[in-house]
Amino acid sequence: MNKHSHLFHYGLAVAACGVALALARPLDAPSSCFLLAIIVSGLFGGRGPGLLAVGFSAIAFNFLFLPSPLSLSSPSSSLFRFGVFVVTALTTNQLIEARRRIEESRRRIDETLTKTQARLSRATQIATVAEFAASIAHEISQPLSAVVANGQACLQWLSAEQPNLTNARVAAERIIRDGKDAGEVVRHIRALFKKTAPEKVALSVNEVIEEVLSLIRNETVRKRIGIETDLQKELPLTLGDRVQLQQLVFNLLLNGIEAMEILASRPKKLHIRSRLENSDAILVEIRDYGTGLADSEKVFEAFYTTKEKGMGMGLSICRSIVEAHGGRLGITPSQGPGTTFFFTLPLASRLTT
């Protein structure tokens, strides 16, 4: 606080006391008028100006509003009246100061919260990238592996004593196709990070599930996890972004795999079921036989995780994907061990009518 501010605040206290003094006699309310001056001085000036107002008010009250100025021989009623006024004035100033400090504190807290929210927003982006890193590697490794394999095959066909140009051409075409697939994976995931609207096309949910199962087959075999599917045949199509829905199914399956890592007393298995929920939506259920969940609502909150190295973003991102497609994601009570996640997707026919 600079010198001019100090002068202004203390000048305000003097002015407030002057106004109170001018109004006190006509209104016959010295206590109320001076207390109002103290409140104004304390609120806008702080503790010092408030105490100054208390001092001026006490002097004016003593000399102008008591039968006679106080002395050792003053009546006890005058002493009591003055004492009550001074105590009330000091208490009022103290309460005003306490309020100012509280307001200065809920303001600093607001500033801190604003800064924290900005950092949290940045941390969310970083955590999302970290959470997606493993799944991106799984998704993009398939087309890249195919590119390498077809490139080697192409070289073999061309290196033969009698080059097989037909087979080499087929291998080269496959390289182009798989390279485009890898680029599409990257492009769609970048779009997801940017929170752009998904590119929705009519697609089969069962095909999406089968595609993801093929991606994680090596992982489930390595960890001795059985896969059971109950996919309703001839399900109607839904409108969706294929890569985002693959990411959704992948995250839910990966969540189930991780939930069964410490199991030793019972078989590890994942059960995936799809069916027509009603005339408007498709229902997909993914059940693991792991350790279950303590809190079925918190798991969808960002940064909530029960995993030692988890970021707590996977299920939050899953919910965002489902909601962006007009569906819902939740947990169904399981009969027996494990957890059953479900999500719904509206039918393409409902969205296009």
Backbone torsions as a table, in degrees:
resi	resn	phi	psi	omega
1	MET	NA	127.5	-176.6
2	ASN	-86.8	176.9	-175.8
3	LYS	-62.3	-40.8	-178.6
4	HIS	-65.1	-36.7	178.2
5	SER	-65.5	-41.5	177.4
6	HIS	-58.7	-49.1	-178.8
7	LEU	-61.2	-40.8	180.0
8	PHE	-63.4	-45.2	-176.3
9	HIS	-67.7	-42.1	178.4
10	TYR	-71.0	-34.6	174.8
11	GLY	-63.9	-35.6	177.0
12	LEU	-62.5	-40.5	179.3
13	ALA	-62.8	-44.5	179.3
14	VAL	-62.7	-43.4	-179.6
15	ALA	-64.2	-41.4	-179.7
16	ALA	-62.7	-40.3	178.4
17	CYS	-66.6	-37.3	177.9
18	GLY	-63.0	-43.2	177.7
19	VAL	-64.3	-42.0	179.7
20	ALA	-61.9	-41.1	179.6
21	LEU	-64.1	-38.5	-179.3
22	ALA	-68.5	-30.4	-176.9
23	LEU	-92.2	-19.7	-171.6
24	ALA	-62.4	-46.4	-177.7
25	ARG	-69.7	-49.3	179.4
26	PRO	-59.5	-36.6	-178.7
27	LEU	-87.0	-11.4	-175.8
28	ASP	52.7	44.3	-178.7
29	ALA	-142.8	64.9	-177.1
30	PRO	-62.3	-42.5	-177.5
31	SER	-61.1	-48.7	-178.1
32	SER	-63.1	-43.0	-178.0
33	CYS	-65.1	-43.9	-178.8
34	PHE	-71.0	-36.0	177.1
35	LEU	-65.3	-36.9	176.5
36	LEU	-64.2	-38.8	176.9
37	ALA	-63.7	-39.2	178.8
38	ILE	-65.2	-41.3	-179.9
39	ILE	-63.3	-46.3	179.6
40	VAL	-62.4	-43.6	-179.9
41	SER	-63.4	-42.6	-179.3
42	GLY	-69.5	-40.9	-178.0
43	LEU	-65.7	-44.8	-173.0
44	PHE	-98.4	-16.0	-177.2
45	GLY	-113.7	-27.5	-178.6
46	GLY	106.3	-169.6	-174.0
47	ARG	-65.7	-46.3	-178.1
48	GLY	-58.5	-55.8	176.7
49	PRO	-59.0	-33.6	177.9
50	GLY	-65.1	-42.9	177.4
51	LEU	-66.1	-35.8	176.6
52	LEU	-61.2	-42.4	178.2
53	ALA	-64.5	-36.5	176.6
54	VAL	-61.7	-44.7	-179.0
55	GLY	-63.4	-49.0	179.3
56	PHE	-61.4	-41.4	-178.3
57	SER	-65.4	-40.0	179.7
58	ALA	-64.6	-42.1	179.6
59	ILE	-63.5	-46.7	-179.1
60	ALA	-64.7	-40.4	-179.7
61	PHE	-63.3	-39.6	-177.6
62	ASN	-67.7	-48.0	-171.8
63	PHE	-87.6	-21.4	-173.4
64	LEU	-114.3	-18.5	-173.1
65	PHE	-124.8	2.4	170.7
66	LEU	-100.6	155.8	179.6
67	PRO	-53.3	-35.6	176.7
68	SER	-156.1	152.5	178.7
69	PRO	-55.5	145.6	-176.1
70	LEU	-66.6	143.3	173.8
71	SER	-153.8	176.4	-179.3
72	LEU	-60.6	-24.6	-177.7
73	SER	-97.5	8.1	-179.4
74	SER	-66.8	149.2	177.5
75	PRO	-60.4	149.2	-179.0
76	SER	-62.1	-30.4	179.2
77	SER	-64.6	-38.9	178.4
78	SER	-68.2	-42.8	177.5
79	LEU	-60.1	-43.2	-178.7
80	PHE	-65.6	-43.6	179.9
81	ARG	-62.1	-43.6	179.0
82	PHE	-66.9	-41.6	179.6
83	GLY	-62.4	-42.1	178.2
84	VAL	-62.2	-41.2	-179.7
85	PHE	-63.6	-46.3	-177.9
86	VAL	-64.2	-44.6	179.5
87	VAL	-62.0	-43.6	178.8
88	THR	-63.0	-41.7	-179.6
89	ALA	-64.2	-46.6	179.1
90	LEU	-63.5	-41.2	179.6
91	THR	-63.9	-42.3	178.7
92	THR	-60.5	-45.1	179.4
93	ASN	-63.0	-39.4	-180.0
94	GLN	-66.1	-40.7	178.4
95	LEU	-65.5	-40.3	177.9
96	ILE	-63.2	-42.1	178.9
97	GLU	-64.1	-40.8	178.1
98	ALA	-61.6	-40.6	178.4
99	ARG	-64.4	-43.2	179.0
100	ARG	-60.6	-39.8	-179.9
101	ARG	-67.5	-38.8	177.9
102	ILE	-63.6	-45.3	179.3
103	GLU	-62.8	-38.6	178.7
104	GLU	-66.8	-33.3	178.3
105	SER	-69.4	-67.7	179.1
106	ARG	-35.7	-32.3	176.6
107	ARG	-68.3	-52.9	177.5
108	ARG	-57.7	-37.9	178.8
109	ILE	-64.4	-41.4	178.0
110	ASP	-61.3	-42.1	178.2
111	GLU	-63.1	-41.6	179.2
112	THR	-64.8	-41.2	179.1
113	LEU	-63.9	-40.0	178.9
114	THR	-61.7	-44.7	178.5
115	LYS	-65.7	-40.1	179.8
116	THR	-64.5	-40.7	177.9
117	GLN	-62.1	-38.1	178.1
118	ALA	-64.7	-43.6	177.9
119	ARG	-65.5	-39.1	-179.2
120	LEU	-64.3	-38.8	177.7
121	SER	-61.0	-42.6	178.2
122	ARG	-67.0	-40.6	179.5
123	ALA	-63.9	-34.8	178.0
124	THR	-62.1	-43.0	179.1
125	GLN	-62.4	-45.1	-179.3
126	ILE	-63.9	-43.8	-179.5
127	ALA	-64.3	-38.1	179.3
128	THR	-62.8	-43.9	177.7
129	VAL	-60.8	-43.8	180.0
130	ALA	-63.8	-42.1	-179.1
131	GLU	-64.7	-36.5	-178.4
132	PHE	-81.2	-14.7	-172.0
133	ALA	-55.8	-48.5	-177.8
134	ALA	-64.7	-44.6	-177.7
135	SER	-68.9	-35.8	176.4
136	ILE	-61.5	-41.6	179.1
137	ALA	-59.8	-42.1	178.6
138	HIS	-64.1	-45.8	-175.5
139	GLU	-67.9	-40.4	-174.0
140	ILE	-85.6	-18.7	-179.1
141	SER	-68.0	-29.2	-179.0
142	GLN	-64.4	-56.3	179.3
143	PRO	-65.3	-33.0	179.2
144	LEU	-68.4	-40.0	176.4
145	SER	-61.9	-39.3	178.6
146	ALA	-66.0	-37.0	176.8
147	VAL	-59.5	-46.7	-179.8
148	VAL	-63.2	-45.7	-178.4
149	ALA	-62.6	-44.9	179.8
150	ASN	-69.3	-32.4	175.6
151	GLY	-63.7	-42.5	177.4
152	GLN	-64.6	-41.1	179.2
153	ALA	-63.2	-40.4	179.8
154	CYS	-61.3	-43.0	178.3
155	LEU	-62.9	-40.3	179.5
156	GLN	-63.2	-43.6	179.5
157	TRP	-63.8	-36.6	-178.5
158	LEU	-79.7	-23.4	-176.9
159	SER	-87.8	-7.7	-179.2
160	ALA	-65.1	159.3	179.1
161	GLU	-56.6	-38.4	173.4
162	GLN	-118.5	94.0	-175.2
163	PRO	-54.0	133.0	177.8
164	ASN	-94.7	91.7	-175.3
165	LEU	-67.5	-30.7	-179.5
166	THR	-64.9	-49.9	179.3
167	ASN	-66.7	-36.1	178.3
168	ALA	-63.8	-40.1	178.3
169	ARG	-62.9	-42.5	179.1
170	VAL	-61.6	-43.6	179.5
171	ALA	-63.7	-40.3	179.0
172	ALA	-64.4	-39.3	177.2
173	GLU	-63.5	-37.3	178.0
174	ARG	-66.9	-36.8	177.3
175	ILE	-60.6	-45.4	179.2
176	ILE	-61.8	-44.7	-179.4
177	ARG	-61.5	-47.6	-177.9
178	ASP	-68.6	-33.2	176.2
179	GLY	-64.5	-40.2	176.8
180	LYS	-64.6	-38.7	178.2
181	ASP	-61.0	-42.9	178.7
182	ALA	-63.2	-40.9	178.0
183	GLY	-63.8	-36.7	178.4
184	GLU	-65.2	-39.2	178.2
185	VAL	-59.6	-48.3	-179.4
186	VAL	-63.6	-43.8	-177.9
187	ARG	-63.1	-42.5	-178.5
188	HIS	-69.2	-37.4	179.8
189	ILE	-70.4	-37.1	174.3
190	ARG	-61.9	-39.4	178.0
191	ALA	-63.4	-36.8	178.9
192	LEU	-65.1	-42.1	178.7
193	PHE	-63.8	-34.6	179.8
194	LYS	-79.9	-3.3	-179.4
195	LYS	58.7	36.3	174.2
196	THR	-80.2	162.1	-179.0
197	ALA	-66.2	137.8	179.9
198	PRO	-65.5	148.7	177.5
199	GLU	-86.4	101.1	-172.2
200	LYS	-93.5	131.2	174.3
201	VAL	-133.5	160.5	176.9
202	ALA	-69.1	126.0	-178.3
203	LEU	-148.7	165.2	179.4
204	SER	-95.0	124.6	177.9
205	VAL	-63.2	-38.8	179.9
206	ASN	-61.6	-37.9	177.7
207	GLU	-64.8	-40.6	177.4
208	VAL	-60.1	-44.8	-180.0
209	ILE	-61.9	-45.8	-179.5
210	GLU	-62.8	-38.5	178.8
211	GLU	-62.9	-42.4	179.8
212	VAL	-69.5	-39.2	178.7
213	LEU	-60.4	-36.4	177.8
214	SER	-67.5	-30.6	179.2
215	LEU	-70.3	-35.3	-174.9
216	ILE	-101.4	6.2	-175.7
217	ARG	-59.2	-44.0	179.3
218	ASN	-61.5	-39.4	-179.7
219	GLU	-65.6	-42.0	-179.3
220	THR	-70.3	-35.2	176.6
221	VAL	-66.0	-44.0	-179.2
222	ARG	-62.0	-36.6	-178.4
223	LYS	-95.5	7.9	176.5
224	ARG	56.8	50.4	178.6
225	ILE	-109.9	124.0	178.6
226	GLY	-80.9	144.2	179.3
227	ILE	-113.9	123.3	176.0
228	GLU	-116.9	129.4	-179.9
229	THR	-121.8	142.9	175.2
230	ASP	-138.2	76.2	-174.3
231	LEU	-99.3	118.6	-178.8
232	GLN	-63.2	129.7	-179.0
233	LYS	-74.1	151.3	176.5
234	GLU	54.9	42.7	173.6
235	LEU	-67.5	142.8	174.3
236	PRO	-61.1	158.9	-179.9
237	LEU	-78.6	156.7	171.5
238	THR	-120.6	161.1	174.0
239	LEU	-94.7	122.1	-178.0
240	GLY	-163.3	166.4	173.8
241	ASP	-89.3	116.2	-171.8
242	ARG	-58.9	-45.4	-176.3
243	VAL	-67.6	-40.8	178.7
244	GLN	-65.4	-39.7	178.1
245	LEU	-69.3	-34.4	172.6
246	GLN	-60.9	-42.8	178.8
247	GLN	-62.8	-39.7	177.5
248	LEU	-59.7	-53.1	-179.1
249	VAL	-64.5	-40.8	179.7
250	PHE	-59.2	-47.7	-178.9
251	ASN	-62.0	-41.6	-179.6
252	LEU	-66.9	-40.0	177.1
253	LEU	-67.6	-42.0	178.6
254	LEU	-62.9	-37.7	177.5
255	ASN	-61.5	-41.9	177.9
256	GLY	-67.0	-39.4	178.0
257	ILE	-60.7	-46.0	-179.5
258	GLU	-66.6	-29.8	179.6
259	ALA	-69.8	-17.7	-177.6
260	MET	-107.6	7.5	-175.0
261	GLU	-61.2	-36.5	-175.0
262	ILE	-92.8	4.4	-178.3
263	LEU	-70.2	139.9	175.9
264	ALA	-138.8	-18.7	-173.0
265	SER	-95.2	-10.1	-179.7
266	ARG	-146.7	158.8	-178.0
267	PRO	-61.9	150.1	176.6
268	LYS	-98.6	127.5	178.3
269	LYS	-155.3	153.3	174.9
270	LEU	-117.9	136.2	179.0
271	HIS	-119.0	121.9	-179.3
272	ILE	-116.9	127.2	-177.1
273	ARG	-130.8	138.1	174.2
274	SER	-130.1	144.8	178.5
275	ARG	-162.7	167.0	175.5
276	LEU	-82.3	114.5	-177.7
277	GLU	-71.7	-45.0	176.9
278	ASN	-158.6	-165.6	-177.3
279	SER	-72.9	-4.9	-175.5
280	ASP	-114.9	-18.1	-169.1
281	ALA	-147.3	155.7	173.4
282	ILE	-103.0	139.7	179.7
283	LEU	-114.0	131.5	174.7
284	VAL	-122.1	130.4	178.2
285	GLU	-119.9	134.6	178.2
286	ILE	-126.2	113.9	-176.4
287	ARG	-114.3	134.9	170.6
288	ASP	-109.8	168.3	178.2
289	TYR	-118.1	44.9	-177.3
290	GLY	-91.5	-146.3	-172.0
291	THR	-86.2	-6.4	179.4
292	GLY	82.3	179.9	-177.4
293	LEU	-121.7	139.9	177.5
294	ALA	-79.6	-34.7	-177.6
295	ASP	-135.8	107.8	-173.7
296	SER	-78.7	-8.4	178.7
297	GLU	-99.2	-39.6	-177.0
298	LYS	-65.9	-24.0	-176.2
299	VAL	-62.2	-20.6	-179.9
300	PHE	-90.2	-3.2	179.3
301	GLU	-80.4	141.9	177.6
302	ALA	-61.9	136.9	177.3
303	PHE	74.9	-0.7	174.6
304	TYR	-86.0	126.4	179.8
305	THR	-151.1	148.8	174.3
306	THR	-107.3	4.0	-178.7
307	LYS	-94.0	140.8	-177.3
308	GLU	-59.6	-38.0	-178.3
309	LYS	-113.4	15.8	-178.2
310	GLY	-78.1	152.5	176.9
311	MET	-94.0	-18.3	-179.9
312	GLY	76.7	27.4	-177.5
313	MET	-115.3	-18.5	-172.3
314	GLY	-56.3	-54.5	-177.1
315	LEU	-72.4	-31.2	175.5
316	SER	-62.9	-41.5	178.2
317	ILE	-67.9	-38.4	177.0
318	CYS	-58.2	-45.1	179.8
319	ARG	-63.2	-39.6	178.6
320	SER	-61.9	-41.6	179.9
321	ILE	-63.9	-47.2	-178.3
322	VAL	-62.5	-45.9	-179.3
323	GLU	-64.8	-33.9	177.0
324	ALA	-65.6	-21.6	178.7
325	HIS	-97.5	6.7	177.7
326	GLY	80.6	17.2	179.9
327	GLY	-111.9	-163.7	178.3
328	ARG	-141.1	152.8	-178.7
329	LEU	-126.6	136.6	180.0
330	GLY	-162.2	-168.2	-178.5
331	ILE	-125.0	132.6	177.5
332	THR	-102.1	134.1	176.6
333	PRO	-56.3	129.1	-177.3
334	SER	-93.1	141.9	171.8
335	GLN	-86.7	96.7	-176.5
336	GLY	110.4	-165.0	-175.2
337	PRO	-72.2	161.3	173.8
338	GLY	94.6	-170.2	-176.0
339	THR	-135.4	140.8	176.8
340	THR	-116.6	111.8	172.8
341	PHE	-91.7	146.3	175.5
342	PHE	-135.2	152.7	169.0
343	PHE	-143.9	151.9	178.6
344	THR	-118.2	152.0	176.2
345	LEU	-136.4	133.7	179.3
346	PRO	-68.0	151.8	178.7
347	LEU	-71.2	148.1	179.2
348	ALA	-61.0	-36.5	-178.1
349	SER	-64.8	-33.0	179.6
350	ARG	-73.1	-35.7	-176.7
351	LEU	-77.2	-22.5	-176.2
352	THR	-97.8	-5.4	-179.5
353	THR	-93.2	NA	NA
